[in-house]
Amino acid sequence: MTKLKTICFAVITAALAGCAATPRHYDDESSRALNLARAGGVYDQDLRDSPDGTRSYRKGLLVSALNLASLATSLDAPLRHLTGTQTLLFNATDIMMTPDNPSARPSLMGWMPGSLAANEDDAYDHYVAVVDEAITQAAESMAITATKLTDVKTPEIDGHPLMLWSVTAERYGCADSNCIIAYNIQHPNHWKTPSYVIGGEAASYNIAANHPEKYSRLVFRQSGHERTFPVDEFYGAVSADMPPWIVMYFPPNTVIQDGEPLPYPVLYEQGQQLMFREPDHE
């Protein structure tokens, strides 16, 4: 029986790897959000389309996500007693402790045109420059102050450090390092771009979401009981200032909109918040 389970696991793993290992054709029966998520490596079946987009996450894991959200809230109290630097590092570590399921974690996915970089190292540097510029432009458009921290040692993912930005915006309750932006870029791989990725080229340097640990992400985190920062507006502004070949996926309860976490998954493309809504209902 053990041997049979091992064989089954190997077969399933190979099948899933195959899903991520070939450029996908556009599925007209799925939303654009789901097509882009699948192309970027979020291929597990816990994420799916629903008629109105609000029931696009498997109920069992949605409950787990809610529990994780409650746990994160319970951790806010000790954060109030930490120094600014300690809070930043606590949040950085917390952000790295994410579920293995691609659909259960925030992810950056991109298909940088091959003509923009000489090699994978150059592509990584270009990705970082693109994200930094998008954060800077988004902060300016929202009239907030965002400062990249270069003197704080952070954990590494795939051999590259987690990048931290401190946000100051008193009208949103951001002061004393309680609001941060954290992102990382995995080491890009040579890949082929799906034809429906806007602004892409046939060959690309890809960052995908399917690896349990080596995936890219961009997360805004506000510590404290008051969630007053318009996270959805910020993610939209960052997405709008990124090239169209980068998209951002967020699972339920990770995007704050009008002071409340969205209980359903969303994907940002070119500044637009896309829902996982069945095409017939869009």
Rosetta blueprint (number, residue, H / E / L):
1 M L
2 T H
3 K H
4 L H
5 K H
6 T H
7 I H
8 C H
9 F H
10 A H
11 V H
12 I H
13 T H
14 A H
15 A H
16 L H
17 A H
18 G H
19 C H
20 A H
21 A H
22 T L
23 P L
24 R L
25 H L
26 Y L
27 D L
28 D L
29 E L
30 S L
31 S L
32 R H
33 A H
34 L H
35 N H
36 L H
37 A H
38 R H
39 A H
40 G L
41 G L
42 V L
43 Y L
44 D L
45 Q L
46 D L
47 L E
48 R L
49 D L
50 S E
51 P L
52 D L
53 G L
54 T L
55 R L
56 S L
57 Y E
58 R L
59 K H
60 G H
61 L H
62 L H
63 V H
64 S H
65 A H
66 L H
67 N H
68 L H
69 A H
70 S H
71 L H
72 A H
73 T H
74 S H
75 L L
76 D H
77 A H
78 P H
79 L H
80 R L
81 H L
82 L L
83 T L
84 G H
85 T H
86 Q H
87 T H
88 L H
89 L H
90 F H
91 N H
92 A H
93 T H
94 D H
95 I H
96 M H
97 M L
98 T L
99 P L
100 D L
101 N L
102 P H
103 S H
104 A H
105 R L
106 P L
107 S E
108 L E
109 M E
110 G E
111 W E
112 M E
113 P E
114 G H
115 S H
116 L H
117 A L
118 A L
119 N L
120 E H
121 D H
122 D H
123 A H
124 Y H
125 D H
126 H H
127 Y H
128 V H
129 A H
130 V H
131 V H
132 D H
133 E H
134 A H
135 I H
136 T H
137 Q H
138 A H
139 A H
140 E H
141 S H
142 M L
143 A L
144 I L
145 T E
146 A E
147 T E
148 K E
149 L E
150 T L
151 D L
152 V L
153 K L
154 T L
155 P L
156 E E
157 I E
158 D L
159 G L
160 H E
161 P E
162 L L
163 M E
164 L E
165 W E
166 S E
167 V E
168 T E
169 A E
170 E H
171 R H
172 Y H
173 G L
174 C E
175 A L
176 D L
177 S L
178 N L
179 C E
180 I E
181 I E
182 A E
183 Y E
184 N E
185 I L
186 Q L
187 H L
188 P L
189 N E
190 H E
191 W E
192 K E
193 T L
194 P L
195 S L
196 Y L
197 V L
198 I L
199 G L
200 G L
201 E L
202 A L
203 A E
204 S E
205 Y E
206 N E
207 I E
208 A L
209 A L
210 N L
211 H L
212 P L
213 E L
214 K L
215 Y L
216 S E
217 R E
218 L E
219 V E
220 F E
221 R E
222 Q E
223 S L
224 G L
225 H L
226 E L
227 R L
228 T L
229 F L
230 P L
231 V H
232 D H
233 E H
234 F H
235 Y H
236 G H
237 A H
238 V H
239 S H
240 A H
241 D H
242 M L
243 P L
244 P L
245 W L
246 I E
247 V E
248 M E
249 Y E
250 F E
251 P L
252 P L
253 N L
254 T L
255 V L
256 I E
257 Q E
258 D L
259 G L
260 E E
261 P E
262 L L
263 P L
264 Y L
265 P L
266 V E
267 L E
268 Y E
269 E E
270 Q L
271 G L
272 Q E
273 Q E
274 L E
275 M E
276 F L
277 R E
278 E L
279 P H
280 D H
281 H H
282 E L
